[in-house]
Amino acid sequence: MSNDENNGMPKTNAWDAVAFLARSGLGAVPVAGAFLSEVVSTLIPNQRSARVEAYIKALSERLDAVIDNEAMRDLANPWKIDLFEEGAFQAARAVTDQRREYIVSVVSRGLTGDDLAAADARTILSIIKELDERQILILARYLPQYGWGSDYYKQHAAVLDISEPLTMGSSQQTLTKRAYYDHAVSKLVALNLLKESFRTGEYQLPKLDHNGRPEVSNRTLARLGAQVLEHLGFEVNIESYY
């Protein structure tokens, strides 16, 4: 078996086609497009070229709005190359435009900051890689402006509204929706994006629910969760989280 097959890398002719597509979509983007089209021709594997092209074009346009020619040279450092490359990998698998916008938002924040900002953005990418769009909707629901009764809540009620009580007569759809929601919240807690407070009983010992686990009294957005949402482009008062 060849080295290319072992590494999962594309054959040269296939990658040349991707590079050509990326370059063809970037010709109208003056500064960042020229730089990033050269990067894509050497670093990004052959994955879903249309999505990669859309990612690079959107990222280039955003960078050109905020960065000058001299700062552009800083994009060639290893931290930022790694960030750009990971963004392209994820964009290649992004099914929705919204997902791609999230990725572009994270990567552009890292590329326009210092090396630490690039490393932070890379960490955020690794986190959102673990989340689907519905889990991100649920996470954002913990921002104060997106709580119950907000336009955001109403717009995404199909995912967020779990007010219907569960009974023996609940429909399969209701049971499935609640099971998914509970799973999503558990994952957000496990990733330290949400934090929980627990009910206490006598001697301040935690009360247990019917499954024998500590009974949750409240969930709030954790500092890391707020940072994730801020990188994704949500309006976050980051100083309120610690």
N, C-alpha and C positions, 0 to 999 in steps of 0.2 A: 504494500500500500504506500502511496506517495506521501510526502510531508504535507502537501496541500490537503489531502484527504484526512490525514490524521488531525490536522489543526482545524478542520471545518472551514477552511478558507476557500474562496471561489477560484475557478480557473481564470487566467488572465483575460481571456476574451470576454467573459461574462462581466468581470469587474470593469473592463474598459467601457462596456455599454452603460454601466451605472455612472461612471465618471462623466461620460459624454452627456447623459441626461441631466446630471447635476449642473454641469457647466452651462448647458443650454438654457437652464432656468435662471441662471445667475447673471447673465450678460448685462441686464439692465440695472443691476445693483452695483454702484460704483466702487466702493472700497472693500468692505468686508466680503462681498461676494467673490471678488477675485482671489482673496486670500483663502477663504474657506473652500472654494472649488478646488484649489490645489491640495488642501488637506484631505478632502473627500476622495481624491483620486488615488491616495496612497494608504489611507488608514481604515476606511469603512468597508466591512465585508459586503458581499452582494446580497442585499436584503431589500425587497419591495421598493424598488427605485423611486416610484412616484411619491411614496411617503417620505423617503429620505430627501428627495428634491424639495418637497413642500416645507420640510423642517428647515433645511439650509436656507431656503429663500426667506422664510419668515424670520429666522435668526439674523440673517444678514441685514435685512431691512431694519430690524430693531437696533442692531449694533451701530449701523450707519447714522442713526438718529442721535446717538449719545456718545460716540467715541471718535477721536480724531486719528489722523494718519500715524502720528508718533505712538499713541497708545495701542494702535493696531499691532505693532510689532511685538508687544507684550503677550499677544495671544499665542505666540509660538512656544511659550514655556511649557514644560511637561505637565504641570498641574492642569493647565487650561486645555491642552491637547487631549488629555485623558477625559476631562469633563465634556468637551465637545464630542468626542467619540462615543461616550456612554449615552449622551443625548441622542445621537444618531441611531444607535442600536435600539433604544427604546422607541424612538419615533417610527422606526421601520415596523414596529409591532403595534403602533397606535391605531386603533380602529376608528376613532372619532377625531374630528377637528379639535374638539375641546381638550382631548388628551394631548394632542400635539401642542396646543397653546400652553398648557401647563408645563410641558417639557421645555419649550422655548423660553418661558418666563424664568424657570429655574436656571437654565444654562446661561442666559444673558446676564442674570445677576452675578453669577460666578465669573464670567468672562470680563465683566466691567469692573470687578473689584480686585483686591490683592490676592496673593496665593492662598491666604486663609479663607477668603470668601469663596475661592474656587473649590477648596477642600470641603467647605460647608455645603456648597451647592451639590457637590458630588455625593455627599452623605444624604442630602434630601432626595436626590435621584434614586439612590438605593432604597430609600424608604417608600417612595411612591411606586416603585417597581412592584412592591408587595401589595399595593392597593388597587382595587378596581374603581370605576367611576362612582358607583353607588356608595362605596366606603368613604370616598372623598366627600360626597354630598353629606353623608352622616357626620363626618368630622366637622365640616363647615357649619353644620346646624348648631354647634356649640359656641359659635361666635354670638355675642349678645344681640347683634342686629339681625341675626337669622333665626331667632328662636320662634317658639310657637306663635302663630298669628301673623308673622311677617310675610311679605310677598314671596320671599325665598322659600319659606316653609310651604306656602300654598302652591307655589309652582312645582315643587318636588314632593308633594303630599303622597304620591304613589309609593315613594321610598320612605319618607320620613314619618308619616302619620301612622302611629301604632296605638292610637287611643282606644280602638275597639277592644273590649275585654275578651279574654280567651275563656271559652266555656266548652262543655261537652258537645254543644251544638255548633261550634265555630266551623266555618267552611274550611276546606283544604287550602284554599287560596290565602285565607287569613292566617292559618297555622304556618304555612310556608313563609309568608311575609315576615311574621314575627320571628321564626327560626332564623331566617337570614339576617334580620336586623340584630338579633341577639349575638349571632356569630360575628357580625361586622363590628359591633361594639367591643366584644371580647378581644378581637384582633387589634383594635385601636388601643385598648388598654395594654395589651401585651407588648405593643410597639412603643409604649410610653407616650402616646399622643393624647390620651385621655387619662385622667386620674380619678380615683374613686374615694368616697368617704363611706364609712360603714356605720350601721345602726349599732348602738350598744345597749346592753341590758343591765342587770344587776352587777355591781362591782365593776362597771365599765367594760365588761367583757362583750365581745361582738355577738350580736344575735345571729342565729343561723337560719337560712331559708329551708325550704322543703327538700332541697338537695344536700343539705348539710354544709353549705358554703356560707361564708359571712354575707349577711344581708346588706346590699348596697342602698345607701340613703340618697346619694347624690353623685353625679359625674360632672366633671368640669374639664375644660380644655387645659392640657398641660403646656408647659413652656415649649417643648419640642413640637407639639401639635400646632401651636401658634406660629412657630417658625416655618413649619411646613406650609401652612396656609398662606403665610406672607410671601414665601417664595413662589407659590402657585399664582399669586396675583390678587389674592383676597385682601380687603382692607382690614388690617389688624393693628390694634394699639398694643404693640409688642411689650411696652413697658408695664402693662397690666398683668403680665404673666411671669412667674418666677418659680 
